[in-house]
Amino acid sequence: MTELLDLCYDVLIRILEEINPEDLAACAQTSSAFNHFIKQNERLYKAHYLRTFDDPRTKPGVPDPEWVSELQKLIKCTKILESANNDLKRDEFKFVASTVDSLIATASIDQSGTSHNQSKVSNLFLHISQNRDAFMCRSSLFKYAGTELQKPANDEEGRQLSAKLHCLFGIPSSQTGNRALSVHAHARSRIYDLRNYTDKTQWGPFQDDGSMNVDWEMIESQMIILGYNSNLCCRRFQKRFSPPWGEPLQGVVPERAKIMPEYPAKLLYEPDVPLRLKDPYGVSGVWSRIVCFLDYNDLYNFNFDTQALRIPPDQPRAPLSTEEAIRHIHMDIQVTRVVAADRFDNPALPVVHWSGKSRSVDAPWDPNANSKIRGSVRLTPEGEVRWQTISVFYGGEERWRSEGIQVGGLRSERGVVGSWFDKDFDPHGPAGPTAFWKVSDRGVGDGDVSDSDEEDQEGGHWHM
């Protein structure tokens, strides 16, 4: 090692840059001098990080991370995931889950069309099935469903983190077939349990504490059910309306060239800038949507028959295997207004209002799907992208609302997942899961909606 240390600095650094990053620690243990040389060279850790993982500096002006500690953390996480030691995985659950969450959040596709983070996460969880059991199947859903190896985490934070990873990674089609029947029966029970729709949850996928933090366990159940039902629907809809979460990290990892830089606040007040350019969420365009629902008699009996009313508030209802209906819808929407976030919103981005048309694909005459539609997009206090919709029918009658979260964050192609419900928040329902995702930036109307149209929409006076 003394001879190596006698080499020119740049030559030695180049040699060390060519070894595997996990071997840096082994090299550092060969001598105190070599240990000091390696640990004092941040350039070396940075080179290994950028060669092995995606560049986390996704936006201009983002400072460099702590390259040494970040690389060491990722190598430790990788070794645990590659290990066959299930006890180690269980003990290090929160460390690994939070590290993988960060790895997904900083993933991006480079000019060659590849993402190091996506490839690494996909390989570690696709080819080592015990990793899925240990980290993505630990929400409360798996207390009663799943296999013997799929057990819920010990606390709410861990269960939410596991559900979030499952939602971000995706629900492969192989997990929505017969082998997962018990899982989707419990997921369906959670979704159609009307006790989960309260003022504190805003009737959406939010935690029941008024914080507006995302309830990833609810979104996990919604994605399982929507994916399962889509697999069962008519073949002519499967390709166009296949939910974008069947492949690992599908739609979650953005192209680096499309990552939006920091939103300039002054843009809101530039009168000559078109509305669509003021919109950081990429609202305008055509969106595919699916909506699932139970027959109302089944929904009512599930929630309000004598046996259902005996179930304690803190206990889940029985697994539900009743078949649902599914509707396929196209939404053509445009931005109508962009305003500053108010005191209850996250101030990092503005609130965008939009409107358009909703059209049934299954049956052109469907009176519950063909409507005008309007809504808004904003950031929640914790930084998630929240979508609200209201369906407006002939004569200005508002009938259905929805609340959803864009899984994967701003402009994620994974789309919006959440719940639909009666516009009056009726505690007797109906309610169910819905999802929509963008299929085209260009809609039937390519321009912005005029101010006069905006007034009509806000007042609920629609002209068919």
N, C-alpha and C positions, 0 to 999 in steps of 0.2 A: 504494500500500500504506500510505503514511503516513495517508491519509484513512481507511482502514479501521481502522487502529490507534487513530484518534481516536474511534471509536464507543464507545458504552457497552460495558463488558466482557461483560455478559450477551447483548447484541444480537450482538456479534461471535462469541461462542461459539455462539449459535444458528445463525448463518449457516454457520459452519464445520462444524457438526453435520449440515448438510443436503447437503454435498458427498459424493462417493464417497470411501470411506476411503483408497483407493489414491492419491487426489489430494492427500492431506495433505502428502506428501513434496514434490510439485511446488510447492505453496503455500509450504512452508518455504524453498524455494530462491530465492524472489523478493527477499528482503532479509534482512539479519542480524537486524533487529528482529522481523520476522515469524517468522523461524526460531526465535528465542528464545521468542516468545509461544506458538507451537504446541508446542514441545518441553517447555515448562514447565507445560503444562496437561494433567495426567493425566485430569481430568474429561472432556476432549474425546476422548481415546483410549478411555476407558471407555464413553462414549456410542456411539461407532462400533462398538466390539467387541460390545456388547449388542444393537445394531441389526442387525448382520451375522451374528453367531454366537450359539450357545446360551450361556446363562449357565453358566460352569464351576463356580460355587459350588453344587453339587448337594445338599450336605448342610448342615444348620444348623451354624453355627460354623466353617465352612471359610473361611479368610482370603481376602481379595481377591488375585488374581494381580497380577503386574507388568503393568498394563494397557498401558503404552507398548511394552515389549519384546515382549509376547505378540501384540499386534495387528500390530506390524511383522513378526514372524515369520510370522504367518498370511498377511499380504498378500504377502510374498516367496514363500511356498509356492504361493499361488494363481497368481501371475504365472508361476512356472516351469511349473505344470501347464497353464496356458493357452498357453504358448509352443509354437511349432512346432520349437524347437531341440532335437533329440534328444541332441546332445552335452551340452547344458546339463542335461538331465534325467539323463543318465548320471552326470555329475560331481556332481550334487546329490542323488544317490539316497538316501543315508542321512538327510540333512536332511529331504527331502520325506517319505520313508516314516515317519520317527519323528514328524513333525509331523502327518501324516494319522492316524497311530495315536492320538496325543493328542486330535485333533479328534473321532475316533470315541468315545474313552473319556469325553469330557465332553459328548457329545450327549445331548439329552433332548427329549421331546415336550411342548410347552406345552399350555395349556388349550384352545387353538384346534385342537389336533391336528397341529401342524406342528413340524418341527425344522429350524432353519437349517443346522446342521451336516450333517444327513442329506441335505438337498436339495443343498447345495454339493458334498459328496463324490460323491453319485450323478451329478450333472450332469458333473462334471469327469472321471469315469471311464467313464460310459456313452456320452457323446457325443464323447469324444476317445479313440479306441481305442488310440492310441499310449501313452496313460498306463497302460492296463492292461498292455501289453507291458513298459513301462519300469519299473513298480513292483510289479505283482502277479504277474508271470510270471518271477520271477528266482530261484526256488528251484532246488535241484539236479535236480528233476523235469524241468526244461526244458533240461538239458544234452543229453539225447538225444531229447526230444519237443518238440512245439510248432513255431512258425514261426521263420524266420531272425531275426526281431526279438526273439524271446523267448530271452534268454540269462541263465544264472545269475549271481548276484552274485559278486564276487571272494573273499568270505570267508564263514565260517559265520554270523557275526552278520547280515550282509546277507541271506543266503539264508533264515534263520529269520524275519527281519523281513518279507521279501517274502511268505513263506508265511502269516504271521500276517495281513497285510493282505488277502490273498486269502480266507482263512478268515472274517475279519470282514465283508468286503464281500459275500461269498457266491459261490456257483457257479451262475450263471444256467443255465436249462435249455438255452439255445442252445449252452452250452459242454460239454454232455454228450452231444451227438449225433455224427453221423458225422464232422464236421470235427475232432473232438477224439479220434478213435479212437486215435491214437498216444499221446496224453497218458494216456488211461485205461488203456492196456495197460502203460505204465511205472508208473502209480500202483498197479495191481493187483500188479505184480511186487514193489513195495516192501512192500505189505501182507502178501503171502503168503510173503515171504522170512523163514523162521523164525529166521534169524540176528539179526533185529531184536528178538526177544523174549528178553530176558536179565534176570538179577537186577538189573542196574543200571537198566534201563528199567522194572522192576516189571511187565514184560510189557504195559505200557501205552504211551501216546503221550508218553513222556518221553525226554529225551536220554540217550545211552549214556555218562554220566559219573558217575552216582550223585547228581547234584545235585537231581533231581526237577523240573528246569526243563522246561517243555513243549517237545516236539518238534513244532513247527508244520508241519514238512514232512510228518511222518507224518499229522497231522490233515488237512492239505490233500489228501493222497492218499485218505484215508478218505472225506472229503466228496465227492470226485470220483466214487469208485466207488459209494458209497451213492446219490448222486443219479442216476448213470447207470443203475444197476440198477433204481431206483424208476421211472424213465421207461419201462423195458421191461416192468414187471410188469402184471398183469391190471388193466384199467381200473377195476374196482370198488374197488381199493385205492388208486388214484392220488390221489384227493382226500383221503381220510382219512390216508393215510400218505405224502403228499408232503413230503419233508424241508423244514424251514423255513429254507432258505437259497437259494431260487430268485430272490428279489428283492433289490436292493441294500440291505444293512444290515437285512434282514428279521429282526425279533426281537431285534436287538442294541441298538437305541435304546429305552430305557425311557421310560414316561410319567413326567413329573416328579413327579406326585402319588404314584407308587408307589415312588419311590426311597427305600430304607430309610435312616433316620438311623443314627448311630453306635450300635452294639450295646452296651447297658449290661451290664457284667460281672455285676452283682448279680442280674440277671434269672435266671441259672442257679440261684441258691440260694433263689428265692422258691417255697415249697412249694405255694401255692395257685394258681399260674399254670399254665394248661393247657400241655401239651407243645408243641402247635402254635404257641402264642404265643412260646415260647422259641426256636423254630426260625427262624433268619435266612435259611435257604435256600429256604423255601417248598416243602418236600418233599411233604406230604400231598396226594393227589389221584390222578387217572387220567393215565397217560402212554402215548403211542403209541411203539412201538419197532420198529425194523427190524434184522434180523440177516442178514448175507450169509456164505456159506461155499462153498468148493470141495468137490467130491467128494474123499474122503480119498485115493483112489489118485492123483488128479491132484496134490493137495497134496504127497504123499510123493514122487512122481516129480520134481516141480518142485524139491524141496529135496535129495533124496538119491540120485538116479540118478547114474551114473558121470560124466556131463558136468557135472552140478550141483556135484559134490564137487570138481571141478577148478578152480572159480572162486575166485580169491583172496578173502580176507575183506574187503578194502577195495574190491572191485568189485561193482557191482549185478548181479543176475541178469538174464537176457534178458527183454524185454517179454512179458507173459502175456496171451493173448487167450482163454483157456479160459473158457467160460461158468460163472457161479456160480448158486447157488440163493439165494432171498431168502425170509425169513419175516417175517410181520407179527404183532406181539404187543401186547396191552394189559397194562399193569401198573397195579394198584390198590394203592397203598402208603400207609402211615401212619407217623408218627413214633412211635418206641418209647422213645427215651432221648436226652437232651441232656446232654453232659458237657464239662467244660473241656478245651481242647486240651492234649496232653501236650508233652514237651520236643522231640519231633520234628516237631510241627505248628506252623503259623503261629498265634500266640496271639491274633490280632485277632478271631477268631470261634471259637465252640465246635465240637465234633464232634457231628454229629447221626446217630443210628442209626435205621434204619427197617426195616419189614417189610411184606409183603403177598402178593398173588397175581399170577402171571404166566400169561396165557391166550393160546393161539394163536388167531388170527383166520382163518388159512388153513384149518386142519383142527382141529376141536375135540378130536380124539383124539391129536394130535401129542405123543408121549411126551417129546420133547426141549424143548418149549416150555411145556407146562402144568406148573406147579410152584409151590411156595412160593418166595418170593424175599426176600432181606434184603440190607442193605448199609449204607453210611455215606457221609457227605459232610463234607468238611473243606477248609481252605485249604492249598495247598502253600506252601513257604517263600517263593516269589516272589509269592504272593497270588492264584493261580488256584484255581478251584473244582474239586476232585477228587471224583469219584464212584466208589465201588467197589460191585459187586454180587456176590452168590453165589446161584445157583439151587439149591434144596433139594427133592429129590424124595421119593417115598413111602418111609417108613421112616427119614427123616432123612439120605438120601444126598445129599451135595453133589457136583455134577457140573460146573457151569460157573461161571466167574468173569468179571468184566469190570473194566476200568479206563478211565475217561473224564474228559474235561475239559469243563466247561460253557463253550462258546464265547461270548464276550461278557461273562463274569463273573457275579457274583451275581444269581440270579433271571432270568438272560437267557432269553428265549423262544426263542432259537436252539437251545437244548437241549444235550445232552451227546453228545459224539463220542469214540469210542475203539475199543478192541479187546476181544473176548471170547476165552477160551481155556480149556483144561482146568484143573480145580481143583487138580491136582497140579503145574502148571507143566511139563507134559511137553515136553521139547525136540523131540519128534517131532510135536507138535501134538495136536489141531487148533487153529486160531486164525483169526480173521477180523475184519472191521470191524462195528461196531454203533453205533447212535445212538438216543436216545430224547428226547422233548420232551413237556412238559406240555400236556394238552388240557382239563383241568378241575380245579378246586380241590376238587371234591366227589367222593368215591369211593363204593364200595358201603357201606363202613363209615365213618361220619362222625366217630366218636369216636376218642380215643386208644387205643392198645393197652394192655391192663392189664399190671400187673407180672408176673402169672403167665404171661401170653403171652410176655412178654419173656424170662422164664427159659427157657421151652420153646425159643424161637428161638435164644437164645445157646447152648443145649446141643445144638441140632440135632435135637430130638425133636418132630417135627411130627405132628399128628393130622389125617388127611385126612377 
